[in-house]
Amino acid sequence: MKAVLIEKAGAKFTVVERPMGEPGEGAVRLKVAACGICHSDSLVKEGKWPGLQYPRVPGHEVAGVVDAVGPGVTGWAAGDRAGVGWHGDHCGQCDPCRRGDFINCDRLQITGFYFDGGYQQYMIAPVHGLARIPDAIGFAQAGPLLCAGVTTYNSLRHSRAMPGDLVAIHGIGGLGHLGIQFARHFGFHVVAISRGKDKEALALQLGAHRYLDAESQNPVDELNRLGGARVIVATAPNSKAISALVDGLGLDGMLLTIAGTREPMAVSPGQLIGKRRSLQGWPSGSSKDSEDTLNFCAQSGIRPMVEEFALEDAAQGYERMITNQARFRVVLVSR
C-alpha cells in the first residue's frame, strides 16, 4: 500500500510503499477512503509533541471501511463504515477512564501521534477509537467531522447556552464554519465575528443571524447592545483577539475556547468577577461523541466545506492548510 510518512521531526512528507499489516488483539484494519489534514498535524511534522517516535504516519481525521477484524473484536465486521479521530484509544484504568471520560485518559493514545494515522491506504485502528459513519455522510465530509466537527459540536452541547440564548462564534475557518452551523441548529441566536465585510455573506449562509466585522465594528459594544453573549466560542487561534472579547459576555457568560493557541491570554480577575463570567477550554471527544456528531450531521444536513487532494499530494494539501488558504478543511482521498 501507499503511505505518507515523516521520517524525523521537521522532515518533508515522504510517499512510500509498505505492507498493509494485520490487525492484532482489539484492533481492526481500515481501508482508508479519506483523511483530513488538521492544523494539529503540524505538531507531528515539526516534532512539537512530547514522546513522538519516528517514522510516523500522521492523520487523525480518518474515514473508511473496516477491511479486517483482529482477535477479540466484537460488534464490528468487514464492510462497516467507520472512522477514528483524535481519540484513538484509552487505558480504561485511570480515574478519568473509570468515570467514562475517555478523552481525558491519562494515557490517551492520539491517532497519528502514538500510532500511525490516516495518511495511508490502510490503517490499523484500536476498536475503542472507532465511530460508525452513517450512510448519508460521504467519507470526505466524515473525516473533518471526527476532529473539527466533534470539537465544536461537543463543546457547544456541553456549554451553558440554551435555545434562544445569544451565542457568538469568533472566527469563520475550519472550526468556526462548523460552529456557526451547529449553533444555529441548536436553536441559539447566532452572531458570527470575523474580520472583513467579505465574510458576511458566507456567515449568514451558514446560519448566523448577524455578522460583526471586527475591522469596522467593536464586537464587544455590539454584543452588549444585544444584551451580552451567554457563550462566546473562540475558534480563531489569536489570544489577543480572544482576550478582547471577554467584556462582550453577559451575566454568567462563558468564553469557551477551542482554538489551540499557545500564547497566553490577558484577562483580569475583575472582568470575571463582574457578571460572574468564566473561561473554559474543551478538547474534542471520545469515539461515542464522534458518533453523536456524525449522526446529528446526518439528520441536520450539516457538512464541512472541504478541498480534496490525492494521497500522494499530501505535501501540497498540508501547505494549503498551514498557510490558511484552504476553505475550510483539506482532505486526502484515496481513489
Secondary structure as a PSIPRED ss2 file (coil, helix, strand):
# PSIPRED VFORMAT (PSIPRED V4.0)

   1 M C   1.000  0.000  0.000
   2 K E   0.000  0.000  1.000
   3 A E   0.000  0.000  1.000
   4 V E   0.000  0.000  1.000
   5 L E   0.000  0.000  1.000
   6 I E   0.000  0.000  1.000
   7 E C   1.000  0.000  0.000
   8 K C   1.000  0.000  0.000
   9 A C   1.000  0.000  0.000
  10 G C   1.000  0.000  0.000
  11 A C   1.000  0.000  0.000
  12 K C   1.000  0.000  0.000
  13 F E   0.000  0.000  1.000
  14 T E   0.000  0.000  1.000
  15 V E   0.000  0.000  1.000
  16 V E   0.000  0.000  1.000
  17 E E   0.000  0.000  1.000
  18 R C   1.000  0.000  0.000
  19 P C   1.000  0.000  0.000
  20 M C   1.000  0.000  0.000
  21 G C   1.000  0.000  0.000
  22 E C   1.000  0.000  0.000
  23 P C   1.000  0.000  0.000
  24 G C   1.000  0.000  0.000
  25 E C   1.000  0.000  0.000
  26 G C   1.000  0.000  0.000
  27 A E   0.000  0.000  1.000
  28 V E   0.000  0.000  1.000
  29 R E   0.000  0.000  1.000
  30 L E   0.000  0.000  1.000
  31 K E   0.000  0.000  1.000
  32 V E   0.000  0.000  1.000
  33 A E   0.000  0.000  1.000
  34 A E   0.000  0.000  1.000
  35 C E   0.000  0.000  1.000
  36 G E   0.000  0.000  1.000
  37 I E   0.000  0.000  1.000
  38 C C   1.000  0.000  0.000
  39 H C   1.000  0.000  0.000
  40 S C   1.000  0.000  0.000
  41 D H   0.000  1.000  0.000
  42 S H   0.000  1.000  0.000
  43 L H   0.000  1.000  0.000
  44 V H   0.000  1.000  0.000
  45 K H   0.000  1.000  0.000
  46 E C   1.000  0.000  0.000
  47 G C   1.000  0.000  0.000
  48 K C   1.000  0.000  0.000
  49 W C   1.000  0.000  0.000
  50 P C   1.000  0.000  0.000
  51 G C   1.000  0.000  0.000
  52 L C   1.000  0.000  0.000
  53 Q C   1.000  0.000  0.000
  54 Y C   1.000  0.000  0.000
  55 P C   1.000  0.000  0.000
  56 R E   0.000  0.000  1.000
  57 V C   1.000  0.000  0.000
  58 P C   1.000  0.000  0.000
  59 G C   1.000  0.000  0.000
  60 H C   1.000  0.000  0.000
  61 E C   1.000  0.000  0.000
  62 V E   0.000  0.000  1.000
  63 A E   0.000  0.000  1.000
  64 G E   0.000  0.000  1.000
  65 V E   0.000  0.000  1.000
  66 V E   0.000  0.000  1.000
  67 D E   0.000  0.000  1.000
  68 A E   0.000  0.000  1.000
  69 V E   0.000  0.000  1.000
  70 G C   1.000  0.000  0.000
  71 P C   1.000  0.000  0.000
  72 G C   1.000  0.000  0.000
  73 V C   1.000  0.000  0.000
  74 T C   1.000  0.000  0.000
  75 G C   1.000  0.000  0.000
  76 W C   1.000  0.000  0.000
  77 A C   1.000  0.000  0.000
  78 A C   1.000  0.000  0.000
  79 G C   1.000  0.000  0.000
  80 D C   1.000  0.000  0.000
  81 R E   0.000  0.000  1.000
  82 A E   0.000  0.000  1.000
  83 G E   0.000  0.000  1.000
  84 V E   0.000  0.000  1.000
  85 G C   1.000  0.000  0.000
  86 W C   1.000  0.000  0.000
  87 H E   0.000  0.000  1.000
  88 G E   0.000  0.000  1.000
  89 D E   0.000  0.000  1.000
  90 H C   1.000  0.000  0.000
  91 C C   1.000  0.000  0.000
  92 G C   1.000  0.000  0.000
  93 Q C   1.000  0.000  0.000
  94 C C   1.000  0.000  0.000
  95 D H   0.000  1.000  0.000
  96 P H   0.000  1.000  0.000
  97 C H   0.000  1.000  0.000
  98 R H   0.000  1.000  0.000
  99 R C   1.000  0.000  0.000
 100 G C   1.000  0.000  0.000
 101 D C   1.000  0.000  0.000
 102 F H   0.000  1.000  0.000
 103 I H   0.000  1.000  0.000
 104 N H   0.000  1.000  0.000
 105 C C   1.000  0.000  0.000
 106 D C   1.000  0.000  0.000
 107 R C   1.000  0.000  0.000
 108 L C   1.000  0.000  0.000
 109 Q E   0.000  0.000  1.000
 110 I E   0.000  0.000  1.000
 111 T E   0.000  0.000  1.000
 112 G C   1.000  0.000  0.000
 113 F C   1.000  0.000  0.000
 114 Y C   1.000  0.000  0.000
 115 F E   0.000  0.000  1.000
 116 D C   1.000  0.000  0.000
 117 G C   1.000  0.000  0.000
 118 G C   1.000  0.000  0.000
 119 Y C   1.000  0.000  0.000
 120 Q E   0.000  0.000  1.000
 121 Q C   1.000  0.000  0.000
 122 Y E   0.000  0.000  1.000
 123 M E   0.000  0.000  1.000
 124 I E   0.000  0.000  1.000
 125 A E   0.000  0.000  1.000
 126 P E   0.000  0.000  1.000
 127 V H   0.000  1.000  0.000
 128 H H   0.000  1.000  0.000
 129 G H   0.000  1.000  0.000
 130 L E   0.000  0.000  1.000
 131 A E   0.000  0.000  1.000
 132 R E   0.000  0.000  1.000
 133 I C   1.000  0.000  0.000
 134 P C   1.000  0.000  0.000
 135 D C   1.000  0.000  0.000
 136 A C   1.000  0.000  0.000
 137 I C   1.000  0.000  0.000
 138 G C   1.000  0.000  0.000
 139 F H   0.000  1.000  0.000
 140 A H   0.000  1.000  0.000
 141 Q H   0.000  1.000  0.000
 142 A H   0.000  1.000  0.000
 143 G H   0.000  1.000  0.000
 144 P H   0.000  1.000  0.000
 145 L H   0.000  1.000  0.000
 146 L H   0.000  1.000  0.000
 147 C H   0.000  1.000  0.000
 148 A H   0.000  1.000  0.000
 149 G H   0.000  1.000  0.000
 150 V H   0.000  1.000  0.000
 151 T H   0.000  1.000  0.000
 152 T H   0.000  1.000  0.000
 153 Y H   0.000  1.000  0.000
 154 N H   0.000  1.000  0.000
 155 S H   0.000  1.000  0.000
 156 L H   0.000  1.000  0.000
 157 R H   0.000  1.000  0.000
 158 H C   1.000  0.000  0.000
 159 S C   1.000  0.000  0.000
 160 R C   1.000  0.000  0.000
 161 A C   1.000  0.000  0.000
 162 M C   1.000  0.000  0.000
 163 P C   1.000  0.000  0.000
 164 G C   1.000  0.000  0.000
 165 D C   1.000  0.000  0.000
 166 L E   0.000  0.000  1.000
 167 V E   0.000  0.000  1.000
 168 A E   0.000  0.000  1.000
 169 I E   0.000  0.000  1.000
 170 H E   0.000  0.000  1.000
 171 G C   1.000  0.000  0.000
 172 I C   1.000  0.000  0.000
 173 G C   1.000  0.000  0.000
 174 G C   1.000  0.000  0.000
 175 L C   1.000  0.000  0.000
 176 G H   0.000  1.000  0.000
 177 H H   0.000  1.000  0.000
 178 L H   0.000  1.000  0.000
 179 G H   0.000  1.000  0.000
 180 I H   0.000  1.000  0.000
 181 Q H   0.000  1.000  0.000
 182 F H   0.000  1.000  0.000
 183 A H   0.000  1.000  0.000
 184 R H   0.000  1.000  0.000
 185 H H   0.000  1.000  0.000
 186 F C   1.000  0.000  0.000
 187 G C   1.000  0.000  0.000
 188 F C   1.000  0.000  0.000
 189 H E   0.000  0.000  1.000
 190 V E   0.000  0.000  1.000
 191 V E   0.000  0.000  1.000
 192 A E   0.000  0.000  1.000
 193 I E   0.000  0.000  1.000
 194 S E   0.000  0.000  1.000
 195 R C   1.000  0.000  0.000
 196 G C   1.000  0.000  0.000
 197 K H   0.000  1.000  0.000
 198 D H   0.000  1.000  0.000
 199 K H   0.000  1.000  0.000
 200 E H   0.000  1.000  0.000
 201 A H   0.000  1.000  0.000
 202 L H   0.000  1.000  0.000
 203 A H   0.000  1.000  0.000
 204 L H   0.000  1.000  0.000
 205 Q H   0.000  1.000  0.000
 206 L H   0.000  1.000  0.000
 207 G C   1.000  0.000  0.000
 208 A C   1.000  0.000  0.000
 209 H C   1.000  0.000  0.000
 210 R E   0.000  0.000  1.000
 211 Y E   0.000  0.000  1.000
 212 L E   0.000  0.000  1.000
 213 D E   0.000  0.000  1.000
 214 A C   1.000  0.000  0.000
 215 E C   1.000  0.000  0.000
 216 S C   1.000  0.000  0.000
 217 Q C   1.000  0.000  0.000
 218 N C   1.000  0.000  0.000
 219 P H   0.000  1.000  0.000
 220 V H   0.000  1.000  0.000
 221 D H   0.000  1.000  0.000
 222 E H   0.000  1.000  0.000
 223 L H   0.000  1.000  0.000
 224 N H   0.000  1.000  0.000
 225 R H   0.000  1.000  0.000
 226 L C   1.000  0.000  0.000
 227 G C   1.000  0.000  0.000
 228 G C   1.000  0.000  0.000
 229 A E   0.000  0.000  1.000
 230 R E   0.000  0.000  1.000
 231 V E   0.000  0.000  1.000
 232 I E   0.000  0.000  1.000
 233 V E   0.000  0.000  1.000
 234 A E   0.000  0.000  1.000
 235 T C   1.000  0.000  0.000
 236 A C   1.000  0.000  0.000
 237 P C   1.000  0.000  0.000
 238 N C   1.000  0.000  0.000
 239 S H   0.000  1.000  0.000
 240 K H   0.000  1.000  0.000
 241 A H   0.000  1.000  0.000
 242 I H   0.000  1.000  0.000
 243 S H   0.000  1.000  0.000
 244 A C   1.000  0.000  0.000
 245 L C   1.000  0.000  0.000
 246 V H   0.000  1.000  0.000
 247 D H   0.000  1.000  0.000
 248 G H   0.000  1.000  0.000
 249 L E   0.000  0.000  1.000
 250 G E   0.000  0.000  1.000
 251 L E   0.000  0.000  1.000
 252 D E   0.000  0.000  1.000
 253 G E   0.000  0.000  1.000
 254 M E   0.000  0.000  1.000
 255 L E   0.000  0.000  1.000
 256 L E   0.000  0.000  1.000
 257 T E   0.000  0.000  1.000
 258 I C   1.000  0.000  0.000
 259 A C   1.000  0.000  0.000
 260 G C   1.000  0.000  0.000
 261 T C   1.000  0.000  0.000
 262 R C   1.000  0.000  0.000
 263 E C   1.000  0.000  0.000
 264 P C   1.000  0.000  0.000
 265 M C   1.000  0.000  0.000
 266 A C   1.000  0.000  0.000
 267 V C   1.000  0.000  0.000
 268 S C   1.000  0.000  0.000
 269 P H   0.000  1.000  0.000
 270 G H   0.000  1.000  0.000
 271 Q H   0.000  1.000  0.000
 272 L H   0.000  1.000  0.000
 273 I H   0.000  1.000  0.000
 274 G H   0.000  1.000  0.000
 275 K H   0.000  1.000  0.000
 276 R H   0.000  1.000  0.000
 277 R C   1.000  0.000  0.000
 278 S E   0.000  0.000  1.000
 279 L E   0.000  0.000  1.000
 280 Q E   0.000  0.000  1.000
 281 G E   0.000  0.000  1.000
 282 W C   1.000  0.000  0.000
 283 P C   1.000  0.000  0.000
 284 S C   1.000  0.000  0.000
 285 G C   1.000  0.000  0.000
 286 S C   1.000  0.000  0.000
 287 S H   0.000  1.000  0.000
 288 K H   0.000  1.000  0.000
 289 D H   0.000  1.000  0.000
 290 S H   0.000  1.000  0.000
 291 E H   0.000  1.000  0.000
 292 D H   0.000  1.000  0.000
 293 T H   0.000  1.000  0.000
 294 L H   0.000  1.000  0.000
 295 N H   0.000  1.000  0.000
 296 F H   0.000  1.000  0.000
 297 C H   0.000  1.000  0.000
 298 A H   0.000  1.000  0.000
 299 Q H   0.000  1.000  0.000
 300 S H   0.000  1.000  0.000
 301 G C   1.000  0.000  0.000
 302 I C   1.000  0.000  0.000
 303 R C   1.000  0.000  0.000
 304 P C   1.000  0.000  0.000
 305 M C   1.000  0.000  0.000
 306 V E   0.000  0.000  1.000
 307 E E   0.000  0.000  1.000
 308 E E   0.000  0.000  1.000
 309 F E   0.000  0.000  1.000
 310 A E   0.000  0.000  1.000
 311 L H   0.000  1.000  0.000
 312 E H   0.000  1.000  0.000
 313 D H   0.000  1.000  0.000
 314 A H   0.000  1.000  0.000
 315 A H   0.000  1.000  0.000
 316 Q H   0.000  1.000  0.000
 317 G H   0.000  1.000  0.000
 318 Y H   0.000  1.000  0.000
 319 E H   0.000  1.000  0.000
 320 R H   0.000  1.000  0.000
 321 M H   0.000  1.000  0.000
 322 I H   0.000  1.000  0.000
 323 T C   1.000  0.000  0.000
 324 N C   1.000  0.000  0.000
 325 Q C   1.000  0.000  0.000
 326 A C   1.000  0.000  0.000
 327 R C   1.000  0.000  0.000
 328 F C   1.000  0.000  0.000
 329 R E   0.000  0.000  1.000
 330 V E   0.000  0.000  1.000
 331 V E   0.000  0.000  1.000
 332 L E   0.000  0.000  1.000
 333 V E   0.000  0.000  1.000
 334 S C   1.000  0.000  0.000
 335 R C   1.000  0.000  0.000
